Amino acid sequence: MVTFWLTAFVLFLSVGAPANEKSPLLSPDDLTELFKKTISSPKEVEHFVGTQKTLREPSSTGAPNQSVVKIYAPRTFEGARSGSNFYLRSRAKGTNAIAREWNPLVVGRVGINSYQMNQNTLTLTDELPESSPTNPISVFAKSFRMIVNQFLNQGLGDVKSGSVVWTNNEFSGVLDSGESIFGGLYLSNGLPSRLEVRRTKNGSPYKVIAYEYPRLPGSLSGFPSRSTISTLSGGKLHPDCELTLLEVQLASHPMPEDMFNAARLVRTNILYTNEYVNGARYSVQAGGQRKRLRVNQLNASSQPPKNIRKLTVVIVSAAVIGFVLIFLNLALNRQTESQRK
């Protein structure tokens, strides 16, 4: 009888679990060890899906150490990562009908080059290995890679890969900026519950990340399902961002660079292609020829779709005609009143 009820209970857990929760059972010690390795030796992830919710933003007054609570609708991301290669696709919830017709935003990096697909425009970089590009696409790609790392490095998006060293549940590491950090992991019921990050070994934390695991803790490839990142502001820790992982699929073998090529991710027609070559911006013409653009030159690719431009012209024209008619009407009324007098 005991065996029967135990079997029934196991079946209940397996049937009641979401479809993407298909990982082998892992002990709390296994999950803690996996948690540490995802930070010290970031995993290759073939595919992940998650949402990011902003809970707080800097004060509009620009005052230091001040911010306001402002919760936005979650933004959904899906992507993959292998070493420095990655792609990240973003689409915000609640976008209007026109925005839904355009491409979702896709940003990626392959080798030393980056790309961005936005609406109907593809912008690429073609940099030399020895160059240090500062073009907008490379900068934008660094920001999106930080989002990828937030999801997959347990909320630590700005830690230099391979720099973290664990000693029991304490760690040290280096940020991408070169700054040293220290921290500690705290457990609850045997599972990672809170990570404190400090600028000095014995200092107070400037960042705290709280974790929640799914109902089956070993699912989602062993990752927490939710991470809430709090940072120091005005002398107190305040929640800034909430990350929720919906799906994580670890790579079973090294992923080729072709996995991250922009051409593989295109879902709709690309009407315009731009390219940054050693910091200079070019428009790629039909046949592959490049036309260099001036710094302040407005390319057709940066304009809104043609139907939007036509609608804008119609609205502006109607407004001008309306003002003219109002002016003429006022003038006629004044002329009529003066004649009566």
Sequence and secondary structure as in RCSB ss.txt:
>XXXX:A:sequence
MVTFWLTAFVLFLSVGAPANEKSPLLSPDDLTELFKKTISSPKEVEHFVGTQKTLREPSSTGAPNQSVVKIYAPR
TFEGARSGSNFYLRSRAKGTNAIAREWNPLVVGRVGINSYQMNQNTLTLTDELPESSPTNPISVFAKSFRMIVNQ
FLNQGLGDVKSGSVVWTNNEFSGVLDSGESIFGGLYLSNGLPSRLEVRRTKNGSPYKVIAYEYPRLPGSLSGFPS
RSTISTLSGGKLHPDCELTLLEVQLASHPMPEDMFNAARLVRTNILYTNEYVNGARYSVQAGGQRKRLRVNQLNA
SSQPPKNIRKLTVVIVSAAVIGFVLIFLNLALNRQTESQRK
>XXXX:A:secstr
 HHHHHHHHHHHHHHHS TT       HHHHHHHHHHHHHS   EEEEEEEEEE EEE TT  TT EEE     E
EEEEEEETTEEEEEEEETT  HHHHHSEEEEEEEETTEEEEEEETEEEEE   TT     HHHHHHHHHHHHHHH
HHTTT TTB TT  EEETTEEEEEBTTS EEEEEEEEETTEEEEEEEESSTTS EEEEEEEE  SSTT GGG  S
EEEEEEEETTEEEEEEEEEEEEEEE SS   GGGG HHHH  S   EEEEEETTEEEEE TTS EEE  TT   G
GGS  HHHHHHHHHHHHHHHHHHHHHHHHHHHHHHHHHHH 
